[in-house]
Amino acid sequence: MKLFRYRKPSINTVLGITKTKKQIKRSMGIYKITKITNAPKNFQRRMLNKVGYYSEPAKIWRNGIRRPGGCMVSLVGLIISVSMLIKGFINK
């Protein structure tokens, strides 16, 4: 078990509601039905995975190369424009 979690657990998980809901669904047999209804989607995902659709080169080919600090450019631009606007009001 990890010492620190990446995210904090939800309220439902902490209270045990999620575990109870899963036990109820298992006892009612709902997961057996969803296993059948989700079979086509699961098969398609497995085939795409075998072909390499989810590999890193394929993701780069589909989405383009990720640039470091993608949102930082807009954030810095916003800060600069706000500071220039404030300086303009102060100098008047």
C-alpha positions as CSV (number, residue, x, y, z in Angstrom):
1,M,0.0,0.0,0.0
2,K,1.2,3.5,-0.8
3,L,2.0,5.9,1.9
4,F,0.4,8.9,0.1
5,R,-2.5,8.8,-2.4
6,Y,-2.4,10.8,-5.6
7,R,-5.9,12.0,-4.8
8,K,-7.9,12.2,-1.6
9,P,-10.7,9.6,-1.4
10,S,-14.3,10.6,-2.0
11,I,-16.8,10.9,0.8
12,N,-18.6,7.7,-0.4
13,T,-15.4,5.7,-0.3
14,V,-14.6,6.9,3.2
15,L,-18.1,6.1,4.5
16,G,-18.1,2.7,2.8
17,I,-21.0,3.5,0.5
18,T,-19.1,2.4,-2.6
19,K,-18.2,-1.0,-1.2
20,T,-21.8,-1.6,-0.1
21,K,-23.2,-0.7,-3.5
22,K,-20.8,-3.0,-5.2
23,Q,-21.7,-5.9,-2.9
24,I,-25.4,-5.3,-3.6
25,K,-24.8,-5.3,-7.4
26,R,-22.7,-8.4,-7.1
27,S,-25.4,-10.3,-5.2
28,M,-28.2,-9.2,-7.6
29,G,-26.1,-10.3,-10.6
30,I,-26.0,-6.9,-12.3
31,Y,-22.4,-7.3,-13.1
32,K,-23.1,-10.5,-15.0
33,I,-25.6,-8.6,-17.2
34,T,-23.2,-5.7,-17.8
35,K,-20.5,-8.1,-18.7
36,I,-22.6,-9.2,-21.7
37,T,-23.9,-5.8,-22.7
38,N,-20.4,-4.2,-22.6
39,A,-18.8,-7.1,-24.5
40,P,-18.7,-5.3,-27.9
41,K,-17.0,-2.2,-26.5
42,N,-14.6,-4.2,-24.5
43,F,-13.7,-6.3,-27.6
44,Q,-13.1,-3.2,-29.6
45,R,-10.9,-1.7,-27.0
46,R,-8.8,-4.9,-26.7
47,M,-8.3,-4.9,-30.5
48,L,-7.3,-1.3,-30.6
49,N,-4.8,-2.0,-27.8
50,K,-3.3,-5.0,-29.7
51,V,-2.9,-2.9,-32.8
52,G,-1.1,-0.2,-30.9
53,Y,-3.8,2.6,-30.9
54,Y,-3.1,3.5,-27.3
55,S,0.7,3.4,-27.6
56,E,2.7,6.6,-27.0
57,P,3.8,7.1,-30.7
58,A,0.1,6.7,-31.8
59,K,-1.0,9.2,-29.2
60,I,1.6,11.7,-30.4
61,W,0.5,11.1,-34.0
62,R,-3.1,11.8,-33.2
63,N,-2.8,14.7,-30.8
64,G,0.5,16.3,-31.8
65,I,3.6,16.8,-29.7
66,R,2.9,18.2,-26.3
67,R,4.6,21.4,-25.6
68,P,6.0,22.0,-22.2
69,G,4.2,24.7,-20.3
70,G,1.2,24.8,-22.7
71,C,-1.1,26.7,-20.4
72,M,1.8,28.7,-18.9
73,V,2.0,30.8,-22.1
74,S,-1.6,32.0,-21.7
75,L,-1.1,32.5,-17.9
76,V,2.0,34.6,-18.4
77,G,0.3,36.7,-21.1
78,L,-2.7,37.3,-18.8
79,I,-0.4,38.4,-15.9
80,I,1.6,40.8,-18.2
81,S,-1.6,42.3,-19.6
82,V,-3.1,42.8,-16.2
83,S,0.1,44.4,-14.9
84,M,0.3,46.7,-17.9
85,L,-3.3,47.7,-17.3
86,I,-2.7,48.4,-13.6
87,K,0.4,50.5,-14.4
88,G,-1.6,52.5,-16.9
89,F,-4.2,53.3,-14.2
90,I,-1.5,54.2,-11.7
91,N,0.4,56.5,-14.0
92,K,-2.7,58.6,-14.8
